[in-house]
Amino acid sequence: MNYDAAFKNIDATLWKDAGCDSELDYIEQTSWILFLKYLDDLEKENKAAAELSNKTYTPILSNEFSWEIWAAPKKGDGSMDYNAAKTGDDLKDFVNTELFPYLESFKSVANEANTLPYKIGQIFNEINNRIQSGYVLRDVINKVDELEFLSNEDKHELSSLYEDKIKNMGNAGRTGGQYYTPRPLIQAITQVVNPVIGEKVYDGAVGSAGFLCEAYSHILNSKEISATEFQQLQTSTLYGKEKKSLAYVIGTMNMILHGIESPNITQTNTLAENILDIQDSDRVDVVLANPPFGGSERAEVQQNFPIATGETAYMFLQHFIKILKVGGRCGIVIKNTFLSNTDNASVSLRKQLLEECNLYAILDLPKKTFTAGVETVVLFFNKGTATKKIWHYQLNVGRSLGKNNPLNQKDMAEFVELAKTYELNNNSWLIDVADINKDTYDLTVSNPNTVEEVYNITPQEIITEIEQLDAKASEALKAIRGLL
């Protein structure tokens, strides 16, 4: 099936509805419908597996709320039974007054938060049906019904297209940019930090879950893992927290499409947790994150952090340092002004980072790596030993980046390779912490390998050059007069 065409048709259909007017709305509405179709295919898979084992399978959803009853009833030959399928106001009313309240109730009746029933309840507590026309809703459901989640190939293609939608949402204005980090950058950061099976990987600002999806793929493809290890990867390896409801839904759906059946994402404000309350049992081995920049939190939230600051990224950095185990590793995107800001919070946080962690690498990203234009760096550090030397790499892609000319994997290849041994070349150099000003802990250093051309020219040579230019100007004027 042509999944790309299917997604475009879904967007074109949603465009006709008065309740959907941007990429953010399209992906939000597509997500909940996709989720229910995925759940139907999963139920079929689990039922078939149970029958093979001579076991009885109990569906998660009651019969009247199953996809094949309310959304896509079929005739005996497998074609859509349009006479039995609700549409128009009947469909819209059923979705808004019966289906959504039923699905929301799962949150209160589920036994554990890390189960699929709880995720169902969480998702439908955080999202609403914004499609105003029951006829548009019927068209979208029919198109989604054609999609299949049964094979790994299907899931892989759907996940790639879904990420394209997330990318488009990031370019759509409003608040869309907060959900999208360029995939080549996520892949490079994950490769350098290198999470492995048996470790707990965490993103406290999960957004669309790009880092957790990439960590899953990285671990899955790093070696041949056993059935026990695969179960561990599925259920007790990847963890995230997200404040915004739309991002929570998108992140959950993105992880599901990547093959993670019951994502361990919690819908909560990470920064509302006092970092002094973090226990050993909460600690993680790996942090991968791109926390929001320049946001603001209420005064009582700021009090949860020893270093007082109104910058959300600085609060997240404190949280990540605290939640890491000793020896734990982190790759975090942050504004490049963190390296040089002179306010008390910036200086104190740089001091803490250098004294409590080994900040072993800084990746300096080019302008417009992010479509919003914020200039950024990536900090790589291990917790538990003080920093002595920092390998600084300046990414030089040789072109101007932008919406139509984004970062790609080839751009990141040299950095990933050199980061294995901290090799030095024209784009990289070492910073000795002993040489850093201990009053400011300023970490900005210009590339020492960049040599500006110096022209040694004498006064007489300058005069001669001026005379030559004057002579050329006089000849040009004579030629013009001759033409008049």
Rosetta blueprint (number, residue, H / E / L):
1 M L
2 N L
3 Y H
4 D H
5 A H
6 A H
7 F H
8 K H
9 N H
10 I H
11 D H
12 A H
13 T H
14 L H
15 W H
16 K L
17 D L
18 A L
19 G L
20 C L
21 D L
22 S L
23 E H
24 L H
25 D H
26 Y H
27 I H
28 E H
29 Q H
30 T H
31 S H
32 W H
33 I H
34 L H
35 F H
36 L H
37 K H
38 Y H
39 L H
40 D H
41 D H
42 L H
43 E H
44 K H
45 E H
46 N H
47 K H
48 A H
49 A H
50 A H
51 E H
52 L H
53 S L
54 N L
55 K L
56 T L
57 Y L
58 T L
59 P L
60 I L
61 L L
62 S L
63 N H
64 E H
65 F H
66 S L
67 W H
68 E H
69 I H
70 W H
71 A L
72 A L
73 P L
74 K E
75 K L
76 G L
77 D L
78 G L
79 S L
80 M E
81 D L
82 Y L
83 N L
84 A L
85 A L
86 K L
87 T L
88 G H
89 D H
90 D H
91 L H
92 K H
93 D H
94 F H
95 V H
96 N H
97 T H
98 E H
99 L H
100 F H
101 P H
102 Y H
103 L H
104 E H
105 S L
106 F H
107 K H
108 S H
109 V H
110 A L
111 N L
112 E L
113 A L
114 N L
115 T L
116 L H
117 P H
118 Y H
119 K H
120 I H
121 G H
122 Q H
123 I H
124 F H
125 N H
126 E H
127 I L
128 N L
129 N L
130 R L
131 I L
132 Q L
133 S L
134 G H
135 Y H
136 V H
137 L H
138 R H
139 D H
140 V H
141 I H
142 N H
143 K H
144 V H
145 D H
146 E L
147 L L
148 E L
149 F L
150 L L
151 S L
152 N H
153 E H
154 D H
155 K H
156 H H
157 E H
158 L H
159 S H
160 S H
161 L H
162 Y H
163 E H
164 D H
165 K H
166 I H
167 K H
168 N H
169 M H
170 G H
171 N L
172 A L
173 G L
174 R L
175 T L
176 G H
177 G H
178 Q H
179 Y H
180 Y L
181 T L
182 P L
183 R H
184 P H
185 L H
186 I H
187 Q H
188 A H
189 I H
190 T H
191 Q H
192 V H
193 V H
194 N L
195 P L
196 V L
197 I L
198 G L
199 E L
200 K L
201 V E
202 Y E
203 D E
204 G L
205 A L
206 V L
207 G L
208 S L
209 A L
210 G H
211 F H
212 L H
213 C H
214 E H
215 A H
216 Y H
217 S H
218 H H
219 I H
220 L H
221 N H
222 S H
223 K L
224 E L
225 I L
226 S L
227 A H
228 T H
229 E H
230 F H
231 Q H
232 Q H
233 L H
234 Q H
235 T H
236 S L
237 T L
238 L E
239 Y E
240 G E
241 K E
242 E E
243 K L
244 K L
245 S H
246 L H
247 A H
248 Y H
249 V H
250 I H
251 G H
252 T H
253 M H
254 N H
255 M H
256 I H
257 L H
258 H L
259 G L
260 I L
261 E L
262 S L
263 P L
264 N E
265 I E
266 T E
267 Q E
268 T L
269 N L
270 T H
271 L H
272 A H
273 E L
274 N L
275 I H
276 L H
277 D H
278 I L
279 Q L
280 D H
281 S H
282 D H
283 R L
284 V E
285 D E
286 V E
287 V E
288 L E
289 A E
290 N L
291 P L
292 P L
293 F L
294 G L
295 G L
296 S L
297 E L
298 R L
299 A H
300 E H
301 V H
302 Q H
303 Q L
304 N L
305 F L
306 P L
307 I L
308 A L
309 T L
310 G L
311 E L
312 T H
313 A H
314 Y H
315 M H
316 F H
317 L H
318 Q H
319 H H
320 F H
321 I H
322 K H
323 I H
324 L E
325 K E
326 V E
327 G E
328 G E
329 R E
330 C E
331 G E
332 I E
333 V E
334 I E
335 K E
336 N H
337 T H
338 F H
339 L H
340 S L
341 N L
342 T L
343 D L
344 N H
345 A H
346 S H
347 V H
348 S H
349 L H
350 R H
351 K H
352 Q H
353 L H
354 L H
355 E H
356 E H
357 C E
358 N E
359 L E
360 Y E
361 A E
362 I E
363 L E
364 D E
365 L L
366 P L
367 K L
368 K L
369 T L
370 F L
371 T L
372 A L
373 G L
374 V L
375 E L
376 T E
377 V E
378 V E
379 L E
380 F E
381 F E
382 N E
383 K E
384 G L
385 T L
386 A L
387 T L
388 K L
389 K E
390 I E
391 W E
392 H E
393 Y E
394 Q E
395 L L
396 N L
397 V L
398 G L
399 R L
400 S L
401 L L
402 G E
403 K L
404 N L
405 N E
406 P L
407 L L
408 N L
409 Q H
410 K H
411 D H
412 M H
413 A H
414 E H
415 F H
416 V H
417 E H
418 L H
419 A L
420 K L
421 T L
422 Y L
423 E L
424 L L
425 N L
426 N L
427 N L
428 S E
429 W E
430 L E
431 I E
432 D E
433 V H
434 A H
435 D H
436 I L
437 N L
438 K L
439 D L
440 T L
441 Y L
442 D L
443 L L
444 T L
445 V L
446 S L
447 N L
448 P L
449 N L
450 T L
451 V L
452 E L
453 E L
454 V L
455 Y L
456 N L
457 I L
458 T L
459 P H
460 Q H
461 E H
462 I H
463 I H
464 T H
465 E H
466 I H
467 E H
468 Q H
469 L H
470 D H
471 A H
472 K H
473 A H
474 S H
475 E H
476 A H
477 L H
478 K H
479 A H
480 I H
481 R H
482 G H
483 L H
484 L L
